[in-house]
Amino acid sequence: MPSDHGAIVEARSSVQETQFTAIPDEAVETSSGGNHAPNLDTAGTHLESNGHVDYGVGNLPHPIYGTANDTPNHGTATTTHATASPRALSPDLLRGLLMVLQAVDHCSVSQGAWRHGVALESEGDGTIVNKWNDPVPWTARMLTHLCAPGFMFLLGMGIVYFGRSRSKLGWSAGQMAKHFAVRAFVLFAVNELFFTLPFGRGKILILNIILLALGVNYLLAGLIWLAVNASEKALSTLLESSYASSDDDIEEPLLQDETTHSSTKSVSAWAVRCSWHIHNGILLALTIITIAWNHWLSPHHGHCPLASLPGYTGPTQPKSTSLGPWFDFWFLIVQYPLVISPFPPLAWLSPAILGLLYARIVLSRQWKAYTINASNALVGVLLMLLFVLTRLLHFGNLSENCLRMSEQLASPQRNQYLASFRSFFYITKYPPSFSYVVFTMSLNFLLLAVFGALPEKVARRIPMLLTFGQSALFFYVVHLMLYSGFGALVKGWFGHELGYTDPMNGKPAVGTAGKPAVMWVTWLVGLVILWPLCRWYGRFKSTKGVNSVWRFF
């Protein structure tokens, strides 16, 4: 191994691994003797005293952003150690906030506090919407829209952190692929054990509320990262050799001086940079393609029938493709006798690939903290401007001609998204539209910028967020069971018939609607209970080995 990479391989780094919302805390062994970084609970970033964010890669001679180092150190280089430094906490804080917001959604659903959505109808592709939800549930639902794409984005980031750290330990691509597959299977098993079995009650084989989608996308994004890794190295080698072959007719001097060596290094750096930029472009294209196919595969291209009368509430047909139920399962919302899946796995792949791209850029060098924060804010603003264009220019939406509120009916020739404030922000989640992704990721990037700008002492004093963000899958499993239990209790004490049919069981819906204090108190009590449980679990998993299944939670 070249000596200028020695410190990189032997530097101690923490690991950010994401599956679902969780990024297990895995300490990475150093090449000098298997030391573990203490108490690493998820984000693999460090903030140096000079204001630079250190992601464990050191100072690279040229920007190899997402490339794993596949030449392990065998002890020949001089042993050095990076001093442990304070962690950059913004990914943990964002993940923790998303968990808290998600708890609002699940708590309200479990006790029937209000209809699930910004409108009384589903936020589905091509679904006609006639009436808005009340202001409080509308606001809560808009905030919880950030969760699913945020989790997928963090999942993609974590794959790059994991792959970089494991490659430094000498893991092969095959070992990493096996790890991705095992983790995906664990997510599927958790989904079946904790959700399909108790909620399906033997009548459903698969109930995919998000874990299955996260498992599939963890595996796919991991394999994409490995493929990019391999092809990036191959392309840089090809570019370098092509350049060298073009100079074969130039007579080399008998004595190689320092200038000649410098020129060779310059060509090598150029090849690496060129390959890196090309592969970043490929990832960006994949990010766009994997959200665009939600529009391409829409049975009605995201448009509601113009011929339908005002007040029409029936389903917009067709609801499936002509390619069969197996194909539809991966891309569309499906509800079969044995399978219910509102989160089609491939419909949610785009934010995960965006996470791969983002992590490759962040891991390029020791960025100054304000550069990272300013860049996150800039990306957030640009994405929000792109969202505004989707409203003005009618592209990237799966809800064209679908808003049939009083404000639209009063001015049928007007742009439906400009008829009111709530109309402007109506976005389709099932499956996610392009406008949904750019809007939610805009806010997620802005939150990363805000959290990143906080002084470390302030960030660590924010109640609960770090704890929840560092044991997120554990939180997810426990909070669903906890709020389901609370929901049964409060509906028994405060519940009443709501005047509509429960879509899950076809019976009259019962809930606590009209008593918002009950929902908010239940939500807060649940968080207070979950806080010490997650702290305990964080301590428990920190005692386990780096490859323990408990780290997956």
C-alpha positions as CSV (number, residue, x, y, z in Angstrom):
1,M,0.0,0.0,0.0
2,P,1.3,3.5,-0.8
3,S,2.6,5.2,2.4
4,D,0.3,8.2,1.9
5,H,-2.7,6.0,2.6
6,G,-1.2,4.4,5.8
7,A,-2.7,6.8,8.2
8,I,-6.1,6.5,6.5
9,V,-6.3,2.8,6.9
10,E,-5.1,2.8,10.5
11,A,-7.2,5.8,11.6
12,R,-9.9,5.1,14.1
13,S,-13.3,5.9,12.7
14,S,-16.8,5.5,13.8
15,V,-19.5,3.9,11.7
16,Q,-22.8,5.0,10.4
17,E,-24.8,2.1,9.2
18,T,-28.4,2.5,8.2
19,Q,-31.2,0.1,7.9
20,F,-34.7,1.4,8.2
21,T,-34.3,4.4,10.5
22,A,-31.6,2.9,12.6
23,I,-27.9,3.3,12.2
24,P,-26.4,0.8,14.6
25,D,-23.5,1.9,16.7
26,E,-20.5,-0.2,15.5
27,A,-17.0,0.6,16.6
28,V,-14.4,0.0,13.9
29,E,-11.3,-2.0,14.7
30,T,-8.0,-0.3,13.9
31,S,-5.3,-2.1,11.9
32,S,-2.9,-1.9,14.8
33,G,-4.7,-4.2,17.2
34,G,-8.4,-4.1,17.2
35,N,-9.1,-1.2,19.5
36,H,-12.6,0.1,19.5
37,A,-13.8,3.7,19.5
38,P,-15.8,4.2,22.7
39,N,-19.5,4.7,22.8
40,L,-20.2,5.2,19.1
41,D,-23.9,5.3,18.7
42,T,-24.5,6.0,15.1
43,A,-23.2,8.9,13.1
44,G,-19.7,8.3,11.8
45,T,-18.7,12.0,11.7
46,H,-16.4,14.0,13.9
47,L,-16.0,17.7,14.3
48,E,-12.4,18.8,14.6
49,S,-11.2,21.7,16.7
50,N,-10.2,23.6,13.6
51,G,-13.8,23.7,12.3
52,H,-13.5,20.8,9.8
53,V,-15.8,17.9,9.8
54,D,-13.8,14.7,9.8
55,Y,-15.6,11.6,8.5
56,G,-12.8,9.2,9.2
57,V,-11.1,9.4,5.8
58,G,-8.3,11.8,6.6
59,N,-6.7,14.0,4.0
60,L,-6.9,12.2,0.7
61,P,-4.3,13.0,-2.0
62,H,-7.3,13.4,-4.4
63,P,-11.0,13.3,-3.9
64,I,-12.0,9.6,-3.8
65,Y,-15.4,10.2,-2.4
66,G,-17.3,7.0,-2.5
67,T,-14.5,4.6,-3.3
68,A,-13.7,1.9,-0.7
69,N,-10.1,1.2,-0.1
70,D,-9.7,-2.5,-1.1
71,T,-6.1,-2.8,-0.2
72,P,-6.0,-3.6,3.5
73,N,-3.1,-2.6,5.7
74,H,-1.1,-5.6,6.8
75,G,1.0,-3.8,9.3
76,T,3.8,-2.6,7.1
77,A,3.0,1.1,7.4
78,T,3.8,3.1,10.5
79,T,1.0,2.9,13.0
80,T,-0.8,6.1,13.8
81,H,-4.0,6.9,15.6
82,A,-6.5,9.6,15.0
83,T,-7.5,11.3,18.2
84,A,-11.2,10.8,19.0
85,S,-13.0,14.0,18.5
86,P,-16.6,15.3,19.1
87,R,-19.1,13.8,16.8
88,A,-21.1,15.8,14.2
89,L,-24.5,15.2,15.6
90,S,-26.9,16.5,12.9
91,P,-27.7,13.1,11.3
92,D,-28.5,11.7,14.8
93,L,-30.7,14.7,15.6
94,L,-32.5,14.5,12.3
95,R,-33.2,10.8,12.7
96,G,-34.4,11.4,16.3
97,L,-36.8,14.2,15.2
98,L,-38.2,12.0,12.4
99,M,-38.9,9.3,15.0
100,V,-40.8,11.8,17.2
101,L,-42.8,13.0,14.3
102,Q,-43.6,9.5,13.2
103,A,-44.9,8.7,16.7
104,V,-47.5,11.5,16.2
105,D,-48.7,9.8,13.1
106,H,-48.9,6.3,14.6
107,C,-50.3,7.5,17.9
108,S,-53.2,9.3,16.2
109,V,-54.0,6.4,14.0
110,S,-54.0,3.9,16.8
111,Q,-56.7,5.7,18.7
112,G,-58.6,7.2,15.8
113,A,-57.8,10.8,16.8
114,W,-58.4,12.1,13.3
115,R,-58.5,10.9,9.7
116,H,-55.1,9.8,8.4
117,G,-54.1,12.4,5.8
118,V,-54.1,16.1,4.9
119,A,-57.5,15.4,3.4
120,L,-60.3,13.0,4.2
121,E,-59.4,11.0,1.2
122,S,-56.2,9.0,0.6
123,E,-53.1,10.8,-0.5
124,G,-52.9,8.3,-3.4
125,D,-52.0,8.6,-7.0
126,G,-54.9,9.9,-9.0
127,T,-57.3,10.1,-6.1
128,I,-60.0,12.8,-6.2
129,V,-59.9,14.9,-3.0
130,N,-63.0,16.7,-1.9
131,K,-62.4,17.9,1.7
132,W,-59.4,19.0,3.7
133,N,-58.7,17.6,7.1
134,D,-58.9,20.0,10.1
135,P,-55.9,22.4,10.6
136,V,-54.2,20.5,13.4
137,P,-54.2,17.1,11.8
138,W,-53.4,18.7,8.4
139,T,-50.3,20.3,10.0
140,A,-49.3,17.1,11.8
141,R,-49.6,15.1,8.6
142,M,-47.5,17.6,6.6
143,L,-44.7,17.3,9.2
144,T,-44.8,13.5,9.2
145,H,-44.4,13.5,5.4
146,L,-40.7,14.1,6.1
147,C,-40.2,10.8,7.8
148,A,-40.2,8.1,5.1
149,P,-38.0,9.9,2.5
150,G,-35.7,11.0,5.4
151,F,-35.3,7.5,6.6
152,M,-34.5,6.3,3.1
153,F,-32.0,9.1,2.6
154,L,-30.2,8.2,5.9
155,L,-30.2,4.6,4.9
156,G,-28.2,5.4,1.8
157,M,-25.8,7.6,3.7
158,G,-25.2,4.8,6.2
159,I,-24.3,2.3,3.5
160,V,-21.4,4.4,2.4
161,Y,-20.1,4.9,5.9
162,F,-20.4,1.2,6.6
163,G,-18.7,0.2,3.3
164,R,-15.8,2.6,3.8
165,S,-15.2,1.4,7.4
166,R,-15.4,-2.3,6.5
167,S,-13.1,-1.9,3.5
168,K,-10.5,-0.5,5.8
169,L,-10.8,-3.7,7.8
170,G,-10.2,-5.8,4.7
171,W,-13.7,-6.9,3.9
172,S,-14.3,-8.0,0.4
173,A,-17.2,-7.0,-1.8
174,G,-18.7,-10.4,-1.3
175,Q,-18.6,-10.1,2.5
176,M,-20.3,-6.7,2.3
177,A,-23.0,-8.0,-0.1
178,K,-23.7,-10.9,2.3
179,H,-24.0,-8.4,5.2
180,F,-26.5,-6.3,3.2
181,A,-28.5,-9.4,2.4
182,V,-28.6,-10.5,6.0
183,R,-29.7,-7.1,7.2
184,A,-32.4,-7.0,4.6
185,F,-33.6,-10.4,5.8
186,V,-33.6,-9.3,9.4
187,L,-35.8,-6.3,8.5
188,F,-38.2,-8.6,6.7
189,A,-38.3,-11.0,9.7
190,V,-39.0,-8.2,12.1
191,N,-41.8,-7.0,9.9
192,E,-43.4,-10.5,9.8
193,L,-42.9,-11.2,13.5
194,F,-43.9,-7.9,15.0
195,F,-46.5,-6.6,12.5
196,T,-47.8,-9.1,10.0
197,L,-48.5,-11.8,12.6
198,P,-50.2,-9.7,15.3
199,F,-52.0,-7.3,13.0
200,G,-52.7,-9.7,10.2
201,R,-54.1,-12.3,12.6
202,G,-53.3,-15.2,10.4
203,K,-55.2,-13.8,7.4
204,I,-52.3,-11.9,5.8
205,L,-49.0,-13.2,4.7
206,I,-47.3,-9.8,4.2
207,L,-48.2,-6.5,5.8
208,N,-45.7,-4.0,4.5
209,I,-46.0,-0.7,6.5
210,I,-42.4,0.3,5.6
211,L,-39.9,-2.3,7.0
212,L,-40.1,-4.5,3.9
213,A,-39.4,-1.6,1.6
214,L,-36.5,-0.5,3.8
215,G,-35.0,-3.9,3.7
216,V,-35.3,-4.3,0.0
217,N,-33.8,-0.8,-0.6
218,Y,-31.0,-1.4,1.9
219,L,-30.0,-4.4,-0.2
220,L,-30.4,-2.7,-3.5
221,A,-28.6,0.5,-2.5
222,G,-25.8,-1.6,-1.0
223,L,-25.4,-3.5,-4.2
224,I,-25.5,-0.3,-6.2
225,W,-22.7,1.1,-4.0
226,L,-20.6,-2.0,-4.5
227,A,-21.1,-1.8,-8.3
228,V,-20.2,1.9,-8.4
229,N,-17.2,1.1,-6.3
230,A,-15.9,-1.5,-8.7
231,S,-16.7,0.4,-11.9
232,E,-15.2,3.6,-10.5
233,K,-11.9,2.0,-9.9
234,A,-12.0,0.2,-13.3
235,L,-12.8,3.4,-15.2
236,S,-10.0,5.4,-13.5
237,T,-7.5,2.6,-14.3
238,L,-8.8,2.6,-17.9
239,L,-8.5,6.4,-18.2
240,E,-5.0,6.3,-16.8
241,S,-3.8,3.5,-19.1
242,S,-5.4,5.2,-22.1
243,Y,-3.5,8.4,-21.3
244,A,-0.3,6.5,-20.9
245,S,-0.8,4.6,-24.2
246,S,-1.3,7.8,-26.1
247,D,2.2,8.9,-25.0
248,D,3.9,5.6,-26.0
249,D,5.5,7.3,-28.9
250,I,7.2,9.8,-26.7
251,E,10.7,8.8,-25.8
252,E,11.2,8.5,-22.0
253,P,14.3,10.0,-20.5
254,L,16.9,7.5,-19.1
255,L,16.8,9.2,-15.7
256,Q,13.4,9.8,-14.1
257,D,13.5,13.0,-12.3
258,E,11.1,14.4,-9.7
259,T,9.1,16.3,-12.4
260,T,8.4,13.1,-14.3
261,H,7.0,11.5,-11.1
262,S,4.9,14.6,-10.4
263,S,3.4,14.4,-13.9
264,T,2.6,10.7,-13.4
265,K,0.8,11.5,-10.1
266,S,-1.0,14.3,-11.8
267,V,-2.4,12.0,-14.5
268,S,-3.4,9.5,-11.8
269,A,-5.2,12.1,-9.8
270,W,-7.0,13.3,-13.0
271,A,-8.2,9.8,-13.8
272,V,-9.6,9.3,-10.3
273,R,-11.4,12.7,-10.3
274,C,-12.8,12.1,-13.7
275,S,-14.1,8.6,-12.8
276,W,-15.5,10.0,-9.5
277,H,-17.5,12.8,-11.3
278,I,-18.8,10.4,-13.9
279,H,-20.1,8.0,-11.2
280,N,-21.7,10.8,-9.3
281,G,-23.5,11.7,-12.4
282,I,-24.7,8.1,-12.8
283,L,-26.0,8.2,-9.2
284,L,-27.8,11.5,-9.8
285,A,-29.4,10.0,-13.0
286,L,-30.5,7.0,-11.0
287,T,-32.0,9.2,-8.3
288,I,-34.1,10.9,-10.9
289,I,-35.0,7.8,-12.9
290,T,-36.1,5.9,-9.8
291,I,-38.6,8.6,-8.8
292,A,-39.6,9.3,-12.4
293,W,-40.7,5.7,-12.9
294,N,-43.5,6.3,-10.3
295,H,-44.9,8.6,-12.9
296,W,-44.2,6.4,-15.9
297,L,-45.8,3.4,-14.3
298,S,-48.8,5.3,-13.0
299,P,-51.9,3.5,-14.5
300,H,-53.5,6.9,-15.2
301,H,-50.3,9.1,-15.2
302,G,-51.3,10.9,-12.1
303,H,-54.4,12.6,-13.7
304,C,-58.0,12.4,-12.4
305,P,-60.8,12.2,-15.0
306,L,-61.9,15.6,-16.2
307,A,-65.3,14.2,-17.0
308,S,-66.2,13.2,-13.5
309,L,-68.8,15.4,-11.8
310,P,-68.0,17.7,-8.9
311,G,-68.3,15.7,-5.7
312,Y,-67.3,12.4,-7.2
313,T,-65.6,10.3,-4.5
314,G,-65.2,6.9,-6.2
315,P,-61.9,5.3,-7.2
316,T,-60.1,6.5,-10.3
317,Q,-59.6,3.6,-12.6
318,P,-57.4,1.8,-13.4
319,K,-55.5,1.1,-10.2
320,S,-53.1,-1.5,-11.6
321,T,-50.8,-2.0,-14.5
322,S,-51.3,-4.7,-17.2
323,L,-48.1,-6.4,-16.0
324,G,-49.6,-8.4,-13.2
325,P,-49.8,-8.4,-9.4
326,W,-46.2,-9.5,-8.9
327,F,-44.9,-6.4,-10.9
328,D,-47.4,-4.1,-9.2
329,F,-46.2,-5.2,-5.7
330,W,-42.8,-3.6,-6.4
331,F,-44.1,-0.3,-7.8
332,L,-47.8,0.4,-6.8
333,I,-50.0,0.4,-3.7
334,V,-51.5,-3.1,-3.5
335,Q,-54.2,-4.7,-1.4
336,Y,-54.6,-8.4,-2.2
337,P,-56.3,-11.1,-0.1
338,L,-53.0,-12.1,1.5
339,V,-50.8,-9.1,0.8
340,I,-51.2,-5.4,1.8
341,S,-48.5,-3.0,0.9
342,P,-48.9,0.8,0.9
343,F,-45.1,1.1,0.6
344,P,-44.0,-0.5,-2.7
345,P,-40.2,-1.0,-2.3
346,L,-39.0,0.3,-5.6
347,A,-41.2,3.4,-5.5
348,W,-39.1,4.5,-2.5
349,L,-35.6,3.7,-3.8
350,S,-34.8,7.3,-5.0
351,P,-34.0,8.9,-1.6
352,A,-31.7,6.0,-0.7
353,I,-29.7,6.5,-3.9
354,L,-29.6,10.3,-3.1
355,G,-28.1,9.3,0.3
356,L,-25.4,7.4,-1.5
357,L,-24.5,10.4,-3.6
358,Y,-24.6,12.8,-0.6
359,A,-22.3,10.6,1.5
360,R,-19.8,10.2,-1.3
361,I,-19.5,14.0,-1.5
362,V,-19.4,14.5,2.3
363,L,-16.7,11.9,2.7
364,S,-14.4,13.4,0.1
365,R,-12.3,15.5,2.5
366,Q,-12.3,17.4,5.8
367,W,-14.9,20.0,5.1
368,K,-15.3,23.0,7.3
369,A,-18.4,22.7,9.4
370,Y,-19.9,25.9,8.0
371,T,-19.3,24.6,4.5
372,I,-21.4,21.5,5.2
373,N,-24.1,23.5,6.8
374,A,-24.3,26.2,4.1
375,S,-24.3,23.5,1.4
376,N,-27.2,21.6,3.1
377,A,-29.1,24.9,3.4
378,L,-28.4,25.7,-0.3
379,V,-29.6,22.3,-1.4
380,G,-32.7,22.7,0.7
381,V,-33.5,26.1,-0.9
382,L,-32.9,24.8,-4.4
383,L,-35.2,21.8,-3.8
384,M,-37.9,24.0,-2.5
385,L,-37.6,26.2,-5.6
386,L,-37.9,23.1,-7.7
387,F,-41.1,22.2,-5.7
388,V,-42.5,25.6,-6.5
389,L,-41.9,24.9,-10.2
390,T,-43.9,21.7,-10.0
391,R,-46.9,23.7,-8.8
392,L,-46.5,26.4,-11.4
393,L,-45.6,24.3,-14.4
394,H,-47.7,21.2,-13.6
395,F,-44.9,18.6,-13.7
396,G,-43.8,16.0,-11.2
397,N,-47.3,15.6,-9.7
398,L,-49.5,12.6,-9.3
399,S,-52.6,14.7,-8.5
400,E,-53.4,16.7,-11.6
401,N,-57.1,17.6,-11.8
402,C,-57.6,15.8,-8.5
403,L,-58.3,18.7,-6.1
404,R,-62.1,19.2,-6.0
405,M,-62.4,21.5,-3.0
406,S,-64.7,24.5,-2.9
407,E,-61.9,26.8,-3.9
408,Q,-61.2,24.7,-7.0
409,L,-64.9,24.4,-7.9
410,A,-65.3,28.2,-7.6
411,S,-62.6,28.8,-10.2
412,P,-62.3,25.7,-12.3
413,Q,-60.0,27.3,-14.9
414,R,-57.5,28.3,-12.3
415,N,-54.3,26.4,-11.5
416,Q,-55.6,24.0,-8.8
417,Y,-52.5,24.3,-6.7
418,L,-52.8,28.1,-6.5
419,A,-56.4,28.1,-5.3
420,S,-55.4,28.1,-1.6
421,F,-52.5,27.6,0.8
422,R,-53.3,24.0,1.5
423,S,-53.8,23.3,-2.2
424,F,-50.3,24.6,-2.9
425,F,-48.8,22.0,-0.6
426,Y,-50.9,19.0,-1.5
427,I,-48.5,16.2,-2.4
428,T,-49.0,12.5,-3.2
429,K,-47.4,9.9,-1.0
430,Y,-48.8,6.6,-2.3
431,P,-46.6,6.2,-4.2
432,P,-44.4,9.2,-3.7
433,S,-44.4,11.8,-6.5
434,F,-41.5,13.8,-7.7
435,S,-43.0,16.9,-6.0
436,Y,-43.4,14.9,-2.8
437,V,-39.7,13.9,-2.7
438,V,-38.3,17.4,-3.5
439,F,-40.5,19.1,-1.0
440,T,-39.8,16.7,1.9
441,M,-36.1,16.4,1.1
442,S,-35.9,20.2,1.0
443,L,-37.0,20.3,4.6
444,N,-34.8,17.4,5.6
445,F,-31.7,19.2,4.2
446,L,-32.7,22.5,5.9
447,L,-33.1,20.6,9.2
448,L,-29.6,19.1,8.7
449,A,-28.3,22.6,8.2
450,V,-30.0,23.8,11.4
451,F,-28.9,20.9,13.5
452,G,-25.4,21.2,12.1
453,A,-25.2,24.9,13.1
454,L,-26.0,24.1,16.7
455,P,-23.0,24.2,19.2
456,E,-22.3,20.7,20.4
457,K,-23.3,21.5,24.0
458,V,-26.7,22.8,22.8
459,A,-27.2,19.8,20.5
460,R,-26.6,17.3,23.2
461,R,-29.0,19.0,25.5
462,I,-32.0,18.6,23.2
463,P,-34.2,16.1,25.0
464,M,-34.7,12.6,23.6
465,L,-33.6,13.3,20.0
466,L,-30.1,11.8,20.2
467,T,-31.3,8.8,22.2
468,F,-34.1,8.0,19.8
469,G,-31.9,8.7,16.7
470,Q,-29.3,6.2,18.0
471,S,-31.6,3.3,18.6
472,A,-34.2,4.0,15.9
473,L,-35.3,0.5,14.8
474,F,-35.7,-0.5,18.5
475,F,-37.7,2.7,18.9
476,Y,-39.8,1.8,15.9
477,V,-40.8,-1.7,17.0
478,V,-41.5,-0.7,20.6
479,H,-43.4,2.5,19.9
480,L,-45.8,0.7,17.5
481,M,-46.6,-1.9,20.1
482,L,-46.8,0.7,22.9
483,Y,-49.1,3.1,21.0
484,S,-51.3,0.2,19.8
485,G,-51.8,-0.8,23.5
486,F,-52.5,2.8,24.4
487,G,-54.9,3.1,21.5
488,A,-57.0,0.2,22.7
489,L,-57.2,1.6,26.2
490,V,-58.1,5.2,25.3
491,K,-60.7,4.0,22.8
492,G,-62.3,2.0,25.5
493,W,-62.4,4.9,27.8
494,F,-63.0,7.9,25.5
495,G,-63.9,6.4,22.1
496,H,-67.1,6.8,20.1
497,E,-68.3,6.0,16.6
498,L,-66.8,8.3,14.0
499,G,-69.4,8.0,11.3
500,Y,-67.3,6.3,8.7
501,T,-66.0,2.8,8.0
502,D,-62.7,1.6,9.3
503,P,-60.6,0.7,6.1
504,M,-58.7,-1.9,8.0
505,N,-61.6,-4.1,9.2
506,G,-64.7,-2.8,7.3
507,K,-66.5,-2.0,10.6
508,P,-67.7,1.3,11.9
509,A,-64.7,3.3,12.9
510,V,-64.2,4.1,16.6
511,G,-61.9,6.7,18.0
512,T,-61.2,9.7,20.2
513,A,-61.8,12.4,17.5
514,G,-62.9,15.7,19.0
515,K,-60.7,15.1,22.1
516,P,-57.3,16.2,20.9
517,A,-55.9,16.5,24.5
518,V,-56.2,12.7,24.8
519,M,-54.0,12.1,21.7
520,W,-51.3,14.6,22.7
521,V,-51.1,13.4,26.3
522,T,-50.8,9.8,25.1
523,W,-48.1,10.8,22.6
524,L,-46.1,12.5,25.3
525,V,-46.5,9.7,27.8
526,G,-45.3,7.3,25.2
527,L,-42.2,9.3,24.5
528,V,-41.4,9.6,28.2
529,I,-41.6,5.8,28.5
530,L,-39.6,5.2,25.3
531,W,-36.7,7.5,26.4
532,P,-35.2,5.3,29.2
533,L,-35.9,2.2,27.2
534,C,-33.9,3.5,24.2
535,R,-31.1,4.6,26.5
536,W,-31.0,1.2,28.1
537,Y,-30.9,-0.4,24.6
538,G,-28.2,1.9,23.5
539,R,-26.0,0.8,26.4
540,F,-26.9,-2.9,25.8
541,K,-25.9,-2.9,22.2
542,S,-22.7,-1.0,22.8
543,T,-21.5,-4.1,24.6
544,K,-22.0,-6.4,21.6
545,G,-19.5,-7.2,18.8
546,V,-19.4,-5.1,15.7
547,N,-21.2,-7.8,13.7
548,S,-23.8,-8.6,16.3
549,V,-27.4,-8.8,15.1
550,W,-28.3,-6.5,18.1
551,R,-26.5,-3.7,16.3
552,F,-29.1,-3.8,13.6
553,F,-31.6,-2.2,16.0
